Amino acid sequence: MEQTNWRGQNGKLMRLISVKNHEKPIRHQGFVKETNIKQIFDLILEHGRISRVEISKKNKLSRAAVSMLVDELTKAGLVTIAGEGSSVSSGRKPIMLEINKDRAQIITLSLKKQSFTYVLFDLKGNEIETFSKKIVYKTGYAKKIRESILEKSPRLDVNKLLALCVTIPAKLNVSEKTINLSVLDIQGGCDLLAELKAVWPDIPLVAGNLSSAYAYAEYKYAYGGKINNMIFFYIDDGVGAGVLMNGRVFTSEIGHMSIDAEGPVCDCGKRGCVERMVGKTALLREFEQAGGIGPNAGYDTIRKALEKGDKQIVRISEQISGKIALCISNVICMFTPEELVVGGGIELLGKVFLDMIARRIELPGEKGVCSDKRPHISYSRIREHAEAKGAFRYFLDNILTITAETENKIYCWN
C-alpha cells in the first residue's frame, strides 16, 4: 500500500503524525476524529494484534468508521496487516492489524546523579539499543550525550525520530520548563532541558519526573492499566514517589519530607529528610558504620546476610525499614492507595527487607481515613529500564496525536 512520506522537503515532521500541546485543550472540528483514531491506535498497541471487528466491539464505533480510520493509519504507515486470525465460525477469517514497529523511533534518556542511560525504542515499544555512560552536568553536557548516542547507537535512524523522552530525579516546573531541587550534580547554572532541546532541535523534548515514569511503567506494564490508585516509592540516590490517581500520574516530593526533626541536615536545608536518611548512599553508610558490611559492599551482600539471619544486619535493617515505613505511612494517609510498589534498586535487598517494611507501616485506628483497607505492598515487577518504558508509554498515551498540529518544543509532565 502507498505510504505517506515521513518528512517534508524541509526535514520537519509531517503533520499526519504529531504531538499535541497537552497543556491546552484541543478545540476544533477534528477533535472527535483525532480521539477516535487515537483510540484505535492505542487498542492495536495494547493488544499487539487485533481485527477491525474486535476494535469495533471495544470502542463502540461502527465497522465502517473503524475501517475508514484504520485505512488512514495504514496509509500513514503506522499500522500494518499482520495476516489472518483464527475464527470460531466457518466464515471468512479476520484480517489482523498490528503497529508498524519500523515506522518511527523514540529516544529515552534517564538522567542519574553522575550518569545517563540511553534506550532507543521502536514504535511498538521494543528496545532497539541501550547503553549507560558517566556524565558531568555542566554547560555542554547535552552535546556530549548526543555525540555518545551517534557513536554508540548504529541502529538509530535520525530521520525516523518522533521524540526525545527524558526522566529526571527532580520536581519539574511545568509552566517554566525548568527543574527544581534535584539529586543531579548540576554545575555552573546549566539549563538541562534547554541544552537538550538545542542539540535535538527537530523533535519535541518530553521531560518527566523519574518516580512518575516508574509509576506509569508499573501501571501500564505490570498492572495492564487495571488499577486506579497506586504509589510507586523510588529509593536510590534520591527518594521520590509517583502517585497514580484514577489513571493520572503525579509527583510527590517525599524525598524532602522530614521524619526526624533532630536528624542530619539535608542539602535542602531541613533536618531529617527521607532522602538524607534512607537514600542509597545513607543506607549503605549506616550499614558500614555499624560494622555490618565492608566499604565496597552493596545490596546483594546485605540481602544474603539478612537471609542468613545475621543479627547485626537484621538489627540495622529493622531500623532503616522503620524509617521507610514511617514515610510510607504518612503518604498513605494522604492518598489511600490500593497498591504500594517499591523500586529503584532497593528491591535487591530481597523479600525479608520488604516484609520488615510491611510490618512497620502504621495506619490510623478504625475511625481513621485509612482504616478501610490496608494496601498491598510489593517490589517493582519491571526489572530493566522501567523509567524508560514509563516515559515512552506516557508519550504515546498522553502526548502523541495522529492528525493534530504539532509544536516542536519542550513538554513537561510530573
Summary of the structure (lengths in Angstrom):
residues: 414
radius of gyration: 23.4
end to end distance: 40.1
largest distance: 75.3
contacts: 1378
relative contact order: 0.14
helix: 38%
strand: 25%
